Amino acid sequence: MRSQMERQHFKLEQGYLNIDAEALIFTRSGNWQEANDAKERTAKAVPRRMFRLVFGAALVVVGGLFLSLGEMRSTLNGASIVLAMGLGGLGLFKMYGLLRDDFGRSFRVPFAKVTRLSYVDDHLNIAFLNGAFKEDRLRVKATVDAGLFAEAAWQASRATD
């Protein structure tokens, strides 16, 4: 029987790392409900980029419309271009800050499938068998607390197996 281990989550550059007694779980929100629903990573598990590409293209088109409207209505074409580009850049910067976690992936790596785990130079290095039973590797920038907790959780899982 596995001992009950404290569950924790840690903020990453993109998304969160949830850790419990059985797995490392990468989520977008850090929410345990999302963590419980996360599937194992497979070779086909890549982030969905189509939505982001369409959204980015729409932002460029809208920015272009504002830019062209500014040129048609203003005699100060240079100033309107600079203003439109500045506001567009600021908007993209702010939007990236708000959506940064949405660029993270959502999947789980069961400790039973981890073959090697180490925390070196601010990075958590994980070698494991993915959901398709193929060798896979993952290198994630993480805090010291997250790295040490992940190592301890993995070691604890190996001791109880």
N, C-alpha and C positions, 0 to 999 in steps of 0.2 A: 504494500500500500504506500502510495506517495504521501510524503508529509506536506501539509499545507504551507505553501510559501507565500509570502507577501507579494501582491501584484503591484507593479509600478509602471508608470509611463514617463517617458522622457521626450523633450522637444528636440527635434533634429532640424537641420537647415530646411528640409522640405518634409513636412509631416511629423509623425511621432513614432517612437518605438515603445510598444507595450510589451512588458515581460511578465509572464506568469510561470508556474511550475513546469509547464509542458512545452512552451514555445516562445520564440521571438516573433512578435507580430508588428508589422509595419502598417500604420494607418495614416489617414489624412487628418483625422480630428483628435486622436488620443482617446476617443470614447470607447469604453469597453464593449458596448453593443456592436460597434463596427468591428472591433477586434474579434469578438466571438463569431461574427459572420464572415470573417476573412478566410479565403481559400488558400491552399498551398500554392506557392510560386511554381509555375511551370515554364517551359521554354516559350510558350505563347503569351505569357503574362507580361505584356508591355503596357506602359501607360497609354491611355487613350489620348491621342494628340489631335485628332480631327476636330473636336470641339474647339480646342485652343487655337488651331490654325484658322478656322472659320471666324472665331471671335476676333482674333488679331487682324484678319483681313477686313472685317467690318469696321474695326477701329480706324484702320488706315483710310478706308473709303470715307467714313464720316469726317475724319480730319481733313481729307482732301476737299470735301464739299465745303467745310468751313473756310478752308484756305481760299478756294475759288470764289466763294461769296465775299470774302474780305477783299479780294483783289478787284472784284467788279464794283463794289460799293465805295471803296475808299480811294482817295487820291494819294494816300500815303501807302503805296503798295509794299514798300520795303518794311515799314513798321508792322503792317498787318501780317506779313509773312513771318516775321520774327515772333510776333505775339502768338500766332496760330501754332507755330512749331514749338514754342516754349510751353504753351498750355497743353499741347498734345503730349510732349515729352513728360511734363509733370503728371499728367493724367495716367500715362503708361507706367511711370515709376510708382505712383500711388496704388494703381490697380495691381501691379506685380506684388507689392507689399501685402495687399489684402488677399490675393489669390495664391501666394507662394505655397501654402500647405496643400492646395489642390493639385499641385504638380507632383506631389509625393505619390508613391505607390501603396496599394493596400494588399497585403498578402501575409501569410504566416510561414514560419520555418520551425517545424517541430524539433525539439532537442533530440529526439530519437534518430533523426536523420542528419544531425550535425556531426561531421567527422573531425572538424577542427574549428576552434573559436579562439581568437586572441584580440587583445586591445593594445595596439601599438601606435605611437605617434598620433594621438587623437583620432584614430580610426579603429572601428570594430571590423575585424576580418573574419568572415564566416565561410567555411567550406562545407557543403552539404549536398544531399541528394534531393533534387526538387520533386515536385508532384508527379513528374513523368519518370522518376527514378534515374535521372541523368545527373552527372556531376555538375555542380553549379558553384559559383563563388560570388560573394557580395562584399563590398568594401564601403562602409558608411562612416562619414564623419560624425562623431558622437562625443558627448561630454565625458569626463572622467567618471562621474557617478554612473552614467549609463553603461560605460564599458566594463567597469568593475562589477556592477550588479549583473550584467549579462554573463560575464565569466563565472561568477559565483552561482548563478542559477543553472548554467550548463553543467558545472561540476557537481552540483547537488543532484541534478537529474541523472547523471552518470553513476553516482554513488547508490542511488535507489533502484537502478535497473538490474 
